Amino acid sequence: MAQTTLVELIGGKKDVVAEYLANRPALQVITRQKRIKAEVIFKDGERRIFPCRAETREKAVAEVLHFVDCMERQTGQSVIWSLLGEKEYYIGSSRPVKKKQSIGSKLFDYFFGLED
């Protein structure tokens, strides 16, 4: 049985974010570690804090990307997001590029790298 909110009864526009957060399944494991949070910025300037359930950065990024993808589909607008405490912002639901450098290239840069 679906619950209706006061906004739906009046005939106003539904809040997609509040609906998503209300319908998430309950957390099964209770831990004392600090959860990762993401800041989501919509095109109209509205900022929301999305609390991730994941404890690792990789899982939190996957959770945020899923949320951002759903918000882009529902609103039809691009969404900017960032994990709290980081200075990089990402646009849309594309996965951020990881910078990996092999040991060989690190050694090459150490011995033969150009200096400014």
N, CA, C and O atoms as a GROMACS GRO file, in nm:
protein
  464
    1MET      N    1   0.084  -0.116   0.000
    1MET     CA    2   0.000   0.000   0.000
    1MET      C    3   0.090   0.124   0.000
    1MET      O    4   0.172   0.141   0.090
    2ALA      N    5   0.074   0.207  -0.098
    2ALA     CA    6   0.160   0.324  -0.110
    2ALA      C    7   0.109   0.437  -0.020
    2ALA      O    8  -0.011   0.459  -0.007
    3GLN      N    9   0.202   0.505   0.040
    3GLN     CA   10   0.168   0.619   0.124
    3GLN      C   11   0.166   0.744   0.038
    3GLN      O   12   0.251   0.762  -0.050
    4THR      N   13   0.070   0.831   0.063
    4THR     CA   14   0.064   0.957  -0.010
    4THR      C   15   0.106   1.069   0.083
    4THR      O   16   0.075   1.069   0.202
    5THR      N   17   0.175   1.163   0.027
    5THR     CA   18   0.219   1.277   0.106
    5THR      C   19   0.118   1.390   0.093
    5THR      O   20   0.029   1.386   0.008
    6LEU      N   21   0.135   1.490   0.176
    6LEU     CA   22   0.045   1.605   0.174
    6LEU      C   23   0.055   1.680   0.042
    6LEU      O   24  -0.045   1.733  -0.008
    7VAL      N   25   0.174   1.685  -0.015
    7VAL     CA   26   0.194   1.755  -0.142
    7VAL      C   27   0.116   1.686  -0.254
    7VAL      O   28   0.057   1.753  -0.339
    8GLU      N   29   0.114   1.552  -0.253
    8GLU     CA   30   0.041   1.479  -0.356
    8GLU      C   31  -0.109   1.499  -0.341
    8GLU      O   32  -0.181   1.510  -0.441
    9LEU      N   33  -0.158   1.506  -0.216
    9LEU     CA   34  -0.301   1.526  -0.194
    9LEU      C   35  -0.346   1.663  -0.242
    9LEU      O   36  -0.456   1.677  -0.297
   10ILE      N   37  -0.262   1.764  -0.222
   10ILE     CA   38  -0.295   1.899  -0.266
   10ILE      C   39  -0.284   1.911  -0.417
   10ILE      O   40  -0.351   1.994  -0.479
   11GLY      N   41  -0.200   1.828  -0.476
   11GLY     CA   42  -0.183   1.832  -0.621
   11GLY      C   43  -0.056   1.901  -0.664
   11GLY      O   44  -0.041   1.935  -0.782
   12GLY      N   45   0.036   1.924  -0.571
   12GLY     CA   46   0.162   1.991  -0.604
   12GLY      C   47   0.263   1.894  -0.663
   12GLY      O   48   0.236   1.775  -0.678
   13LYS      N   49   0.378   1.946  -0.695
   13LYS     CA   50   0.486   1.868  -0.752
   13LYS      C   51   0.553   1.784  -0.644
   13LYS      O   52   0.579   1.832  -0.534
   14LYS      N   53   0.580   1.657  -0.676
   14LYS     CA   54   0.645   1.568  -0.580
   14LYS      C   55   0.793   1.601  -0.568
   14LYS      O   56   0.856   1.641  -0.666
   15ASP      N   57   0.847   1.585  -0.450
   15ASP     CA   58   0.989   1.603  -0.427
   15ASP      C   59   1.056   1.469  -0.450
   15ASP      O   60   1.041   1.377  -0.369
   16VAL      N   61   1.131   1.457  -0.559
   16VAL     CA   62   1.189   1.330  -0.600
   16VAL      C   63   1.294   1.283  -0.500
   16VAL      O   64   1.303   1.164  -0.472
   17VAL      N   65   1.373   1.375  -0.447
   17VAL     CA   66   1.480   1.339  -0.354
   17VAL      C   67   1.421   1.284  -0.225
   17VAL      O   68   1.467   1.180  -0.175
   18ALA      N   69   1.322   1.351  -0.170
   18ALA     CA   70   1.260   1.305  -0.045
   18ALA      C   71   1.193   1.170  -0.065
   18ALA      O   72   1.194   1.086   0.025
   19GLU      N   73   1.134   1.149  -0.181
   19GLU     CA   74   1.069   1.021  -0.209
   19GLU      C   75   1.172   0.908  -0.217
   19GLU      O   76   1.149   0.799  -0.166
   20TYR      N   77   1.286   0.935  -0.282
   20TYR     CA   78   1.390   0.833  -0.292
   20TYR      C   79   1.446   0.798  -0.154
   20TYR      O   80   1.463   0.680  -0.123
   21LEU      N   81   1.474   0.899  -0.072
   21LEU     CA   82   1.529   0.874   0.061
   21LEU      C   83   1.429   0.801   0.150
   21LEU      O   84   1.470   0.722   0.235
   22ALA      N   85   1.301   0.824   0.132
   22ALA     CA   86   1.200   0.758   0.214
   22ALA      C   87   1.181   0.612   0.175
   22ALA      O   88   1.143   0.531   0.259
   23ASN      N   89   1.206   0.578   0.050
   23ASN     CA   90   1.181   0.442   0.001
   23ASN      C   91   1.304   0.353   0.002
   23ASN      O   92   1.296   0.239  -0.044
   24ARG      N   93   1.417   0.400   0.052
   24ARG     CA   94   1.536   0.316   0.058
   24ARG      C   95   1.517   0.209   0.164
   24ARG      O   96   1.454   0.234   0.266
   25PRO      N   97   1.571   0.089   0.142
   25PRO     CA   98   1.560  -0.015   0.246
   25PRO      C   99   1.642   0.023   0.368
   25PRO      O  100   1.740   0.097   0.359
   26ALA      N  101   1.602  -0.028   0.482
   26ALA     CA  102   1.668   0.006   0.609
   26ALA      C  103   1.808  -0.055   0.616
   26ALA      O  104   1.833  -0.161   0.559
   27LEU      N  105   1.896   0.012   0.684
   27LEU     CA  106   2.032  -0.035   0.704
   27LEU      C  107   2.032  -0.151   0.802
   27LEU      O  108   1.970  -0.142   0.908
   28GLN      N  109   2.100  -0.259   0.766
   28GLN     CA  110   2.094  -0.380   0.848
   28GLN      C  111   2.203  -0.383   0.955
   28GLN      O  112   2.179  -0.434   1.064
   29VAL      N  113   2.319  -0.330   0.926
   29VAL     CA  114   2.431  -0.336   1.019
   29VAL      C  115   2.453  -0.198   1.079
   29VAL      O  116   2.460  -0.099   1.007
   30ILE      N  117   2.463  -0.193   1.210
   30ILE     CA  118   2.487  -0.066   1.277
   30ILE      C  119   2.636  -0.060   1.312
   30ILE      O  120   2.687  -0.146   1.384
   31THR      N  121   2.704   0.041   1.260
   31THR     CA  122   2.846   0.058   1.288
   31THR      C  123   2.869   0.198   1.344
   31THR      O  124   2.781   0.284   1.337
   32ARG      N  125   2.986   0.218   1.400
   32ARG     CA  126   3.018   0.347   1.458
   32ARG      C  127   3.111   0.430   1.369
   32ARG      O  128   3.154   0.538   1.409
   33GLN      N  129   3.142   0.381   1.251
   33GLN     CA  130   3.230   0.456   1.162
   33GLN      C  131   3.154   0.571   1.098
   33GLN      O  132   3.032   0.565   1.078
   34LYS      N  133   3.228   0.675   1.066
   34LYS     CA  134   3.168   0.792   1.003
   34LYS      C  135   3.131   0.759   0.859
   34LYS      O  136   3.211   0.702   0.784
   35ARG      N  137   3.013   0.794   0.821
   35ARG     CA  138   2.965   0.767   0.686
   35ARG      C  139   3.012   0.876   0.590
   35ARG      O  140   3.036   0.990   0.630
   36ILE      N  141   3.024   0.839   0.466
   36ILE     CA  142   3.064   0.933   0.362
   36ILE      C  143   2.940   1.005   0.313
   36ILE      O  144   2.835   0.943   0.294
   37LYS      N  145   2.951   1.135   0.292
   37LYS     CA  146   2.838   1.216   0.244
   37LYS      C  147   2.878   1.284   0.115
   37LYS      O  148   2.995   1.314   0.091
   38ALA      N  149   2.779   1.308   0.032
   38ALA     CA  150   2.802   1.376  -0.095
   38ALA      C  151   2.714   1.499  -0.103
   38ALA      O  152   2.601   1.501  -0.054
   39GLU      N  153   2.767   1.602  -0.167
   39GLU     CA  154   2.691   1.724  -0.191
   39GLU      C  155   2.642   1.720  -0.336
   39GLU      O  156   2.722   1.705  -0.428
   40VAL      N  157   2.513   1.733  -0.354
   40VAL     CA  158   2.452   1.729  -0.486
   40VAL      C  159   2.394   1.867  -0.515
   40VAL      O  160   2.316   1.920  -0.436
   41ILE      N  161   2.433   1.925  -0.628
   41ILE     CA  162   2.387   2.059  -0.666
   41ILE      C  163   2.304   2.048  -0.793
   41ILE      O  164   2.351   1.998  -0.896
   42PHE      N  165   2.180   2.095  -0.786
   42PHE     CA  166   2.092   2.093  -0.901
   42PHE      C  167   2.110   2.220  -0.983
   42PHE      O  168   2.175   2.315  -0.939
   43LYS      N  169   2.051   2.221  -1.102
   43LYS     CA  170   2.071   2.332  -1.195
   43LYS      C  171   2.015   2.464  -1.141
   43LYS      O  172   2.067   2.571  -1.174
   44ASP      N  173   1.910   2.457  -1.059
   44ASP     CA  174   1.852   2.579  -1.005
   44ASP      C  175   1.928   2.632  -0.884
   44ASP      O  176   1.887   2.732  -0.825
   45GLY      N  177   2.039   2.568  -0.847
   45GLY     CA  178   2.122   2.614  -0.736
   45GLY      C  179   2.092   2.546  -0.604
   45GLY      O  180   2.159   2.573  -0.505
   46GLU      N  181   1.993   2.459  -0.601
   46GLU     CA  182   1.958   2.390  -0.478
   46GLU      C  183   2.066   2.287  -0.444
   46GLU      O  184   2.108   2.208  -0.528
   47ARG      N  185   2.109   2.290  -0.319
   47ARG     CA  186   2.212   2.197  -0.272
   47ARG      C  187   2.150   2.098  -0.175
   47ARG      O  188   2.073   2.136  -0.086
   48ARG      N  189   2.185   1.971  -0.193
   48ARG     CA  190   2.137   1.867  -0.102
   48ARG      C  191   2.257   1.785  -0.057
   48ARG      O  192   2.352   1.765  -0.132
   49ILE      N  193   2.250   1.738   0.066
   49ILE     CA  194   2.352   1.648   0.118
   49ILE      C  195   2.295   1.507   0.112
   49ILE      O  196   2.189   1.480   0.168
   50PHE      N  197   2.366   1.418   0.043
   50PHE     CA  198   2.322   1.280   0.028
   50PHE      C  199   2.409   1.192   0.117
   50PHE      O  200   2.528   1.177   0.089
   51PRO      N  201   2.354   1.133   0.223
   51PRO     CA  202   2.433   1.045   0.309
   51PRO      C  203   2.444   0.906   0.246
   51PRO      O  204   2.343   0.841   0.221
   52CYS      N  205   2.565   0.862   0.222
   52CYS     CA  206   2.587   0.729   0.164
   52CYS      C  207   2.587   0.624   0.274
   52CYS      O  208   2.622   0.652   0.388
   53ARG      N  209   2.547   0.505   0.238
   53ARG     CA  210   2.550   0.395   0.334
   53ARG      C  211   2.684   0.323   0.331
   53ARG      O  212   2.718   0.250   0.425
   54ALA      N  213   2.759   0.343   0.227
   54ALA     CA  214   2.887   0.275   0.212
   54ALA      C  215   2.992   0.339   0.302
   54ALA      O  216   2.986   0.457   0.335
   55GLU      N  217   3.090   0.257   0.341
   55GLU     CA  218   3.198   0.307   0.425
   55GLU      C  219   3.325   0.332   0.346
   55GLU      O  220   3.411   0.408   0.390
   56THR      N  221   3.338   0.271   0.230
   56THR     CA  222   3.456   0.294   0.148
   56THR      C  223   3.423   0.395   0.039
   56THR      O  224   3.307   0.411   0.001
   57ARG      N  225   3.526   0.461  -0.011
   57ARG     CA  226   3.506   0.566  -0.111
   57ARG      C  227   3.451   0.508  -0.242
   57ARG      O  228   3.363   0.568  -0.304
   58GLU      N  229   3.503   0.393  -0.284
   58GLU     CA  230   3.461   0.335  -0.411
   58GLU      C  231   3.312   0.299  -0.410
   58GLU      O  232   3.240   0.326  -0.506
   59LYS      N  233   3.267   0.238  -0.300
   59LYS     CA  234   3.126   0.201  -0.290
   59LYS      C  235   3.038   0.325  -0.277
   59LYS      O  236   2.927   0.329  -0.329
   60ALA      N  237   3.088   0.426  -0.207
   60ALA     CA  238   3.012   0.550  -0.192
   60ALA      C  239   2.997   0.621  -0.326
   60ALA      O  240   2.891   0.674  -0.356
   61VAL      N  241   3.102   0.621  -0.407
   61VAL     CA  242   3.095   0.684  -0.539
   61VAL      C  243   2.992   0.611  -0.626
   61VAL      O  244   2.916   0.675  -0.697
   62ALA      N  245   2.991   0.478  -0.619
   62ALA     CA  246   2.892   0.402  -0.696
   62ALA      C  247   2.750   0.435  -0.652
   62ALA      O  248   2.660   0.447  -0.735
   63GLU      N  249   2.730   0.450  -0.522
   63GLU     CA  250   2.598   0.484  -0.469
   63GLU      C  251   2.556   0.625  -0.511
   63GLU      O  252   2.441   0.647  -0.548
   64VAL      N  253   2.649   0.718  -0.506
   64VAL     CA  254   2.619   0.856  -0.546
   64VAL      C  255   2.590   0.863  -0.696
   64VAL      O  256   2.500   0.935  -0.738
   65LEU      N  257   2.665   0.788  -0.776
   65LEU     CA  258   2.642   0.788  -0.921
   65LEU      C  259   2.503   0.734  -0.954
   65LEU      O  260   2.437   0.784  -1.045
   66HIS      N  261   2.460   0.632  -0.881
   66HIS     CA  262   2.325   0.579  -0.903
   66HIS      C  263   2.220   0.684  -0.868
   66HIS      O  264   2.123   0.703  -0.942
   67PHE      N  265   2.240   0.753  -0.756
   67PHE     CA  266   2.147   0.858  -0.714
   67PHE      C  267   2.144   0.972  -0.816
   67PHE      O  268   2.036   1.019  -0.852
   68VAL      N  269   2.261   1.015  -0.862
   68VAL     CA  270   2.270   1.125  -0.959
   68VAL      C  271   2.205   1.085  -1.091
   68VAL      O  272   2.137   1.166  -1.154
   69ASP      N  273   2.225   0.961  -1.133
   69ASP     CA  274   2.163   0.912  -1.257
   69ASP      C  275   2.011   0.916  -1.246
   69ASP      O  276   1.943   0.958  -1.340
   70CYS      N  277   1.957   0.874  -1.133
   70CYS     CA  278   1.812   0.879  -1.112
   70CYS      C  279   1.760   1.022  -1.112
   70CYS      O  280   1.654   1.051  -1.168
   71MET      N  281   1.835   1.113  -1.049
   71MET     CA  282   1.792   1.253  -1.044
   71MET      C  283   1.796   1.317  -1.182
   71MET      O  284   1.710   1.398  -1.216
   72GLU      N  285   1.897   1.281  -1.263
   72GLU     CA  286   1.905   1.336  -1.398
   72GLU      C  287   1.789   1.287  -1.484
   72GLU      O  288   1.735   1.362  -1.565
   73ARG      N  289   1.751   1.160  -1.466
   73ARG     CA  290   1.638   1.107  -1.542
   73ARG      C  291   1.507   1.173  -1.501
   73ARG      O  292   1.424   1.206  -1.586
   74GLN      N  293   1.488   1.194  -1.371
   74GLN     CA  294   1.363   1.250  -1.322
   74GLN      C  295   1.348   1.398  -1.356
   74GLN      O  296   1.241   1.443  -1.397
   75THR      N  297   1.457   1.474  -1.339
   75THR     CA  298   1.448   1.619  -1.361
   75THR      C  299   1.479   1.659  -1.504
   75THR      O  300   1.436   1.765  -1.550
   76GLY      N  301   1.554   1.576  -1.577
   76GLY     CA  302   1.592   1.610  -1.713
   76GLY      C  303   1.702   1.714  -1.720
   76GLY      O  304   1.726   1.770  -1.827
   77GLN      N  305   1.770   1.740  -1.609
   77GLN     CA  306   1.876   1.840  -1.604
   77GLN      C  307   2.005   1.774  -1.555
   77GLN      O  308   2.002   1.668  -1.493
   78SER      N  309   2.117   1.838  -1.585
   78SER     CA  310   2.244   1.786  -1.537
   78SER      C  311   2.261   1.820  -1.389
   78SER      O  312   2.209   1.920  -1.340
   79VAL      N  313   2.333   1.734  -1.319
   79VAL     CA  314   2.353   1.748  -1.175
   79VAL      C  315   2.502   1.750  -1.148
   79VAL      O  316   2.577   1.672  -1.207
   80ILE      N  317   2.546   1.838  -1.059
   80ILE     CA  318   2.686   1.847  -1.018
   80ILE      C  319   2.696   1.787  -0.879
   80ILE      O  320   2.611   1.813  -0.794
   81TRP      N  321   2.800   1.706  -0.855
   81TRP     CA  322   2.814   1.644  -0.724
   81TRP      C  323   2.960   1.637  -0.682
   81TRP      O  324   3.051   1.643  -0.764
   82SER      N  325   2.980   1.625  -0.551
   82SER     CA  326   3.113   1.612  -0.493
   82SER      C  327   3.100   1.541  -0.359
   82SER      O  328   3.000   1.557  -0.290
   83LEU      N  329   3.201   1.464  -0.324
   83LEU     CA  330   3.204   1.406  -0.190
   83LEU      C  331   3.247   1.515  -0.094
   83LEU      O  332   3.337   1.593  -0.125
   84LEU      N  333   3.184   1.521   0.022
   84LEU     CA  334   3.217   1.625   0.119
   84LEU      C  335   3.362   1.609   0.164
   84LEU      O  336   3.409   1.498   0.190
   85GLY      N  337   3.432   1.720   0.171
   85GLY     CA  338   3.572   1.718   0.210
   85GLY      C  339   3.667   1.715   0.092
   85GLY      O  340   3.788   1.726   0.111
   86GLU      N  341   3.615   1.699  -0.028
   86GLU     CA  342   3.699   1.699  -0.148
   86GLU      C  343   3.676   1.828  -0.225
   86GLU      O  344   3.571   1.891  -0.214
   87LYS      N  345   3.776   1.867  -0.304
   87LYS     CA  346   3.767   1.992  -0.378
   87LYS      C  347   3.722   1.972  -0.522
   87LYS      O  348   3.697   2.070  -0.592
   88GLU      N  349   3.712   1.847  -0.568
   88GLU     CA  350   3.675   1.820  -0.706
   88GLU      C  351   3.524   1.801  -0.717
   88GLU      O  352   3.463   1.732  -0.636
   89TYR      N  353   3.466   1.862  -0.819
   89TYR     CA  354   3.324   1.846  -0.848
   89TYR      C  355   3.311   1.773  -0.980
   89TYR      O  356   3.391   1.791  -1.071
   90TYR      N  357   3.209   1.690  -0.990
   90TYR     CA  358   3.184   1.611  -1.110
   90TYR      C  359   3.047   1.648  -1.166
   90TYR      O  360   2.955   1.678  -1.090
   91ILE      N  361   3.036   1.644  -1.298
   91ILE     CA  362   2.910   1.676  -1.364
   91ILE      C  363   2.851   1.546  -1.418
   91ILE      O  364   2.917   1.473  -1.491
   92GLY      N  365   2.728   1.519  -1.381
   92GLY     CA  366   2.657   1.404  -1.435
   92GLY      C  367   2.691   1.274  -1.364
   92GLY      O  368   2.753   1.272  -1.258
   93SER      N  369   2.646   1.166  -1.427
   93SER     CA  370   2.660   1.035  -1.365
   93SER      C  371   2.773   0.953  -1.426
   93SER      O  372   2.775   0.831  -1.410
   94SER      N  373   2.866   1.018  -1.495
   94SER     CA  374   2.980   0.944  -1.548
   94SER      C  375   3.082   0.921  -1.436
   94SER      O  376   3.101   1.007  -1.350
   95ARG      N  377   3.145   0.805  -1.440
   95ARG     CA  378   3.239   0.768  -1.334
   95ARG      C  379   3.364   0.855  -1.343
   95ARG      O  380   3.419   0.873  -1.452
   96PRO      N  381   3.410   0.911  -1.229
   96PRO     CA  382   3.532   0.994  -1.232
   96PRO      C  383   3.654   0.911  -1.270
   96PRO      O  384   3.666   0.794  -1.235
   97VAL      N  385   3.745   0.974  -1.343
   97VAL     CA  386   3.865   0.907  -1.391
   97VAL      C  387   3.966   0.895  -1.278
   97VAL      O  388   3.995   0.992  -1.208
   98LYS      N  389   4.019   0.775  -1.261
   98LYS     CA  390   4.122   0.753  -1.159
   98LYS      C  391   4.258   0.771  -1.224
   98LYS      O  392   4.283   0.723  -1.334
   99LYS      N  393   4.346   0.839  -1.154
   99LYS     CA  394   4.482   0.856  -1.203
   99LYS      C  395   4.567   0.745  -1.143
   99LYS      O  396   4.598   0.748  -1.024
  100LYS      N  397   4.605   0.649  -1.226
  100LYS     CA  398   4.693   0.542  -1.180
  100LYS      C  399   4.823   0.553  -1.258
  100LYS      O  400   4.823   0.572  -1.380
  101GLN      N  401   4.930   0.541  -1.188
  101GLN     CA  402   5.060   0.550  -1.250
  101GLN      C  403   5.137   0.424  -1.216
  101GLN      O  404   5.146   0.387  -1.098
  102SER      N  405   5.192   0.358  -1.316
  102SER     CA  406   5.264   0.234  -1.291
  102SER      C  407   5.398   0.263  -1.224
  102SER      O  408   5.446   0.377  -1.224
  103ILE      N  409   5.456   0.160  -1.167
  103ILE     CA  410   5.585   0.175  -1.098
  103ILE      C  411   5.692   0.217  -1.198
  103ILE      O  412   5.779   0.298  -1.166
  104GLY      N  413   5.686   0.160  -1.319
  104GLY     CA  414   5.784   0.196  -1.421
  104GLY      C  415   5.779   0.342  -1.458
  104GLY      O  416   5.882   0.408  -1.470
  105SER      N  417   5.659   0.394  -1.476
  105SER     CA  418   5.648   0.535  -1.513
  105SER      C  419   5.685   0.626  -1.396
  105SER      O  420   5.736   0.736  -1.418
  106LYS      N  421   5.662   0.582  -1.272
  106LYS     CA  422   5.705   0.660  -1.157
  106LYS      C  423   5.857   0.667  -1.150
  106LYS      O  424   5.914   0.773  -1.125
  107LEU      N  425   5.923   0.553  -1.173
  107LEU     CA  426   6.070   0.552  -1.173
  107LEU      C  427   6.126   0.637  -1.287
  107LEU      O  428   6.222   0.712  -1.269
  108PHE      N  429   6.064   0.626  -1.404
  108PHE     CA  430   6.109   0.706  -1.518
  108PHE      C  431   6.096   0.854  -1.488
  108PHE      O  432   6.187   0.932  -1.516
  109ASP      N  433   5.982   0.894  -1.430
  109ASP     CA  434   5.962   1.035  -1.394
  109ASP      C  435   6.058   1.080  -1.285
  109ASP      O  436   6.101   1.196  -1.284
  110TYR      N  437   6.093   0.990  -1.194
  110TYR     CA  438   6.184   1.026  -1.085
  110TYR      C  439   6.324   1.054  -1.139
  110TYR      O  440   6.387   1.153  -1.101
  111PHE      N  441   6.373   0.966  -1.228
  111PHE     CA  442   6.510   0.981  -1.278
  111PHE      C  443   6.520   1.073  -1.400
  111PHE      O  444   6.617   1.147  -1.412
  112PHE      N  445   6.422   1.068  -1.488
  112PHE     CA  446   6.434   1.141  -1.614
  112PHE      C  447   6.325   1.246  -1.634
  112PHE      O  448   6.311   1.300  -1.743
  113GLY      N  449   6.249   1.275  -1.531
  113GLY     CA  450   6.139   1.371  -1.544
  113GLY      C  451   6.189   1.512  -1.567
  113GLY      O  452   6.297   1.549  -1.522
  114LEU      N  453   6.111   1.588  -1.638
  114LEU     CA  454   6.148   1.727  -1.664
  114LEU      C  455   6.114   1.813  -1.543
  114LEU      O  456   6.009   1.796  -1.480
  115GLU      N  457   6.202   1.904  -1.512
  115GLU     CA  458   6.180   1.995  -1.400
  115GLU      C  459   6.142   2.131  -1.454
  115GLU      O  460   6.194   2.173  -1.558
  116ASP      N  461   6.053   2.200  -1.387
  116ASP     CA  462   6.012   2.333  -1.431
  116ASP      C  463   6.112   2.438  -1.392
  116ASP      O  464   6.093   2.556  -1.421
   0.00000   0.00000   0.00000
